[in-house]
């Protein structure tokens, strides 16, 4: 696990068209997440509709550090972006 000093947890969402996937990324700031994962929408606070239980489930299953290699939801997101890019190139 990477060093957590100077980092905080940010809630982020990836909308893949047929739904969305929520994740939490530990990072020094939102800018760092947007630079590494530009397709993620990063929130500065939890939406009012999201319960503590929902947030806890996301944290339990989809919690990542900005300095770690992409895995899980983040890996899915990057693969989805690549598939969309490949399809676009084939169509044009």
MOMOJO-V893724 format. One record per pair of residues at least 6 apart in sequence whose ideal C-beta (glycine too) atoms are under 8 Angstrom apart, sorted by the first residue. I is the first residue (numbers start at 1). J is the second residue. If there is no record, write none. Layout:
I|J  I|J
This chain:
1|65  1|68  2|65  2|67  2|68  3|67  4|26  4|65  6|28  7|26  7|27  7|28  7|65  7|66  8|26  8|27  8|28  9|24  9|25  9|26  9|59  9|63  10|24  10|25  10|26  10|27  10|30  10|33  10|42  10|43  10|44  11|22  11|23  11|24  11|42  11|43  11|45  11|46  11|55  11|58  12|22  12|23  12|24  12|25  12|33  12|37  12|40  12|41  12|42  12|43  13|20  13|21  13|22  13|23  13|40  13|41  13|43  14|20  14|21  14|23  14|39  14|40  14|41  14|73  14|77  15|41  16|77  16|80  21|62  21|73  21|76  21|77  22|58  22|62  22|73  23|40  23|58  23|62  23|63  23|64  23|72  23|73  23|74  24|58  24|59  24|62  24|63  24|64  25|33  25|37  25|40  25|42  25|64  25|65  25|66  25|74  26|63  26|64  26|65  26|66  27|33  27|65  27|66  28|66  30|42  30|44  32|66  33|40  33|42  33|66  34|40  34|42  36|66  37|74  37|77  37|78  39|77  39|81  40|77  46|55  61|72  62|72  62|73  64|70  64|71  64|72  64|73  64|74  70|77  70|78
